[in-house]
Amino acid sequence: MDQLDLIRPQGESLAALADFYRVFADETRIRILCALLDGEKRVLDIARELELSHSAVSHQLQLLRARRLVSFRREGKSVCYSIADEHIHSILMQGIEHLGE
């Protein structure tokens, strides 16, 4: 990807970027991502914290995982999720800060 593609994505890059931001357009997914800002959590813990069903949280986490916004690891029968990387953390924090201005 050259410098111009980074400034003005086109074609597949533009579609991928639109899909990336579309994930952030869902309140439940944002709530899940914000719940993970303070560290790794099990699906059950996220569901309890957000007062959502286990299946609803699992479904949203699958979407987030497919788009590489969260990472996971297995711990026995549980699956633990965390923010995928510093980029995702930064995007969330910048959005929160922007709304607070």
Summary of the structure (lengths in Angstrom):
residues: 101
radius of gyration: 14.9
end to end distance: 33.6
largest distance: 45.9
contacts: 258
relative contact order: 0.13
helix: 62%
strand: 14%
